[in-house]
Amino acid sequence: MFAFRLISRLPLTLLYLFTDFLYLIICYVIRYRKDVIDLNLHHAFPEKSASERNRIKRHFYRNFTDSFAETVKLLTISKKELDKRVKIENSHLVLDRIEQGEVVIGLTAHFFNWEASLLGIQSILGHKSEVVYQKVTNPFFENLMQGLRSRFGGRPIERTSFQRHFLKERNNPRLIILAADQRPEVQENRYWQNFMNRETAFYEGAEKLAKKFNLRVVSAFVTKPKRGHYLFTYETLAEPPFKDSPHSITDLFIQRTEENIRHEPALYLWSHDRWKLRRPPFEDAGKMA
């Protein structure tokens, strides 16, 4: 832990020298998860040429390796530098509701740099923010990520204890951040919908929570103006009173995530085998687009 924090004190420009070298190794020598990335991009962008998809892949590798330097830097980054590099637009959509005593749900997808997005909103909300996360099996990295995600007062809540925690804290106004594009576990209830031209399973815990407790749902549109700088533009995804139509919030999240991917394709985590899970014949496909 000490070594990571010591390295984190270096300027990001110096840390990028390391990821410049790492990019060359991962992209051209190891070719990290090349088959998964190629397959995902082929399905997502069938209208693009092979050279266009390869360009997206190279830019993805650059964002992927740069995220290592950026995440290490987040361990000790000052609030002043964080606010310079991570811009949050329309934060009032959350702040105003919290000040009125409400709980807000924030849905995120795996766009770079998601760790920076968490600290960016935490620097505004402080202890009025929580992030639900999947526990890391390695104790060292579990402690490292918990420390990172709580730097500016936010609270990391392990996924398996979230339901109990929410019921206990249901009247405490705050932002609850959930990654809504993760692949559900096999034993969980799943909703199947078209996502980037492939049938995809989604977990609808956030939608059920929002509709049961009448909570506003927000999401952020992600752009990267330049290296080491991110813009997260918050928007209201849904708010009560909700329509009776099932899956309405999840469908809106899928739609906005696709729009973001098509606008910034190299920012999405293509190395994750998101589409590995296939729908069994007996499961309801839901509303397929």
N, C-alpha and C positions, 0 to 999 in steps of 0.2 A: 504493500500500500504506500509506504514512504517513497519508494522508487517512482511510482506512478505520479505522485504528487510533486516530486522533485522535477521530473520531466515536464509536468504540466506547467511549471513556472516559466518555461521557455516561450518565446514569442511564437505565435501560430505560424508566422512565415518560416521559422526554422523547423518547426514540426512538419510543415509541408515538404521540406526537402527530403525527409524520410519517406513520406507517402508518395512523393514523385518516383522514388526508386521502387517502392512497393508496388506502385501501379504497373511499372514495366514488368515486374516479376509475375504478378497475378494475371495481367492481361495477355502477355506474350510468351511467358515461360510455363507457368503452372496452368494458365487458362482456367481459373477457378470456376467450377460448375458450368462450364461452357455449354454442355448439352442441355442443361435445364434452362439456361438463359436463352439459348437459341430457340428452343421449342416454345417457350413462353412468348418471346417476341414474334415468332412466326404466327402463332395463333392470334396474338393481340393486334398485329399490324399486317394482315395478309395483303393489303393494298400497297405496301411499301416494297421497294426493291431490296434485294439481299444486301447491297451496299448501304442503303439507308438504315436497315436494321443493324448492320455491323457498326455503323456510326453511333447509333443509340447505345449499343453494347459497350463500345469504348468509353463513351461519356458516362455510362453507368459505372464502369470499373473505376473511373476517375472519382466520381462522387462516393463510391463505396470505400475506396482507400482513404480519401480525404476525411471521411467520417471518423476514421480511427484517430487522426490527429485532433479533429474538432472535439470528439468526445473526451479524450484525455485532457484537452485544454479546459473543458467545462468543469473539471474537478477543482480548479482554483481560479477560474476566470472572475474578474471583478464585475460588479453590477454595471459599472460604467461601460466596460468593453462589451459585455453581453448586450446591453441596450443598443450599442452601436451596431453590432453584428446581427442581432435578431430583432426584427421589427414586428410588432403585433398591431394590426389595424382592426378597428372596430371592437376593441376590448370592452367598450361600454355595453355591448350586447350581453356580456357576462356580469360586469361590475354593477350595472343598474339593477339587475335582478337579485344579485346577492345582497345589495344594500336594501332591497325591499324584503329581504328575509327568505329568498327562494333558493332551492337547489337547482343547479343547471348541469346538464349532461353534455360533455364535449366528446364527439366522436372523431377519431383520428384514423388515418391509414398509414402504411409504412412508406412514407416519403422521407428522403433525407432533408434535414437532419432532425429526426423525431426527438432525440434527446435534447437538442437545442430548443425545439418548440416547447417542451415541457418546462425547461428553465425560464424561457422567455415569458410565459404566462405566469409562472410562479413569482418572477421578479415584480409582477404587478399585483398579484393576489396574495402572495405570502402563504400563511397557514390556511387561507380559504380555498386551497386547491388540493386535490388528491389525484393520484394516478393508480389505476388498477393494473397490476403487472403479473406476469408468470414467473414464479420463483426459479432462480438459476440453481442447478444442482451443486455447482462448485461453490463452497462457502466463501472463498476469497472474492470471487466475482460477484456473488450475492451481496456481500458487504460493500463492495466497491460501488455497485449500481444503486444500492439503497442510499449510500452517502451522497452520490451524485444527484439522485432524484429528490433529495430533501434539502439541497443546499440553501435555497431561498425560502424555506419555511413550508414547502409542500410536503405532503404525506404519502409515501408509497404504501399501497394496500395490496397484500398478496391476494390473488384471485380466489383461492379456495375459502378465504375468510371474509370476502367482500360482502356477501349477503347478510351475514350476522352483523358485520360492522355497519352496514347501511341502516339496518333496522334500529340499531342502537343510536345512530347519529342522524336519523332522518329529518329532524327538525333543525339541524345545524346548517345554515346557508353556506354554500360552497360550490365550486366547480369540480365535477367528477369526470376525469378523463379516461376514456376507454378506447382501446384499439379495436375497431369494429371490422377489420378486414382479415383478422386471423383465421386460420383454418380450425374449425371446431374439432373437438375430440370425437372419436368414433362413437362413444357412449352418449354424447350429448344430442339434444334435439337440434335438427338442422333445417334450414330453409334453403331451398335450391333455386338459384336465379342465374340468368345469363350475365356474365361479367367478363368483359374483354373477349367476347366471342366464344366463351366456354361455359358450360354448366358448372356452377360453383356453389359450394356450401357456405352458408353464413350462420353465425350464432346470433340470435335475436334477443339476447338478454337486455341490451340497452333499450330496445323498443318496448319490451314488456315492462321494464322499470319505468320508463317515461309515461306510458299510458296508464299504468296502475296508480302512479302517484302524481300525475298531471305536472310533469316537469318539462321545461323548455329544453330543446336539443339544439346545439350549435356544432358547426364543423369549421375547418379552416382550409382555405385554398392556398396551396403552397407554391411559391416561386423562389428562384435563386438568382437575384440580380447579378451577382458576381461571386467569385470564389470566397468562401468563408462568410457570406452574407445571405440571410434568408428573410423572406417576407411571408408572414402567415396572416391571411386576411379572413377574419372571422365573419361568419354569416349564420343567420338563423335557419336551421334545417326544418324544424317543426316546433309547434307550440300548441298548448291546449287552448280551446277544446279540440281534441283530435277527431279525425274522421273515423268511422267505424271500420273502414276497409283494412283488412289485415296486411301486414308487411309494408305499410305505407312509408314509415320512417326508414326502414332498411332499404327499400327501393330508391328513396331519395338519396340516401347515402351512397349507394352503388352508382347511381347516375352522376352525382357530383365527383365521386372518386374517378370514374372513367373520364369525365371532362378534364379533371386535373392531370390525369395520366397522359391524355392526348395533347395537352398543352405543354407539359414538362415530362416527356416520357423517360428521360434518363434519371429522374429523381425517384422513381419507384423501385422497390426491392425485387428485381427480377430473378435474383439467385435463389429466392425462396421457392420451394416446390409447392406453390399455393394450390395448384390444381391436381395434386397427387390423389386426393380423395375422390372417388367416383360414387355416383348415386346408385345404391342398390335398386333393383327393379321394383321392390315393394314400397319404396318411399315415395311420398307425394312430391312432385317436382315444384309445387307452388305455381305461381304465375310466371311463366317463362316468356321473356320478351322475344 
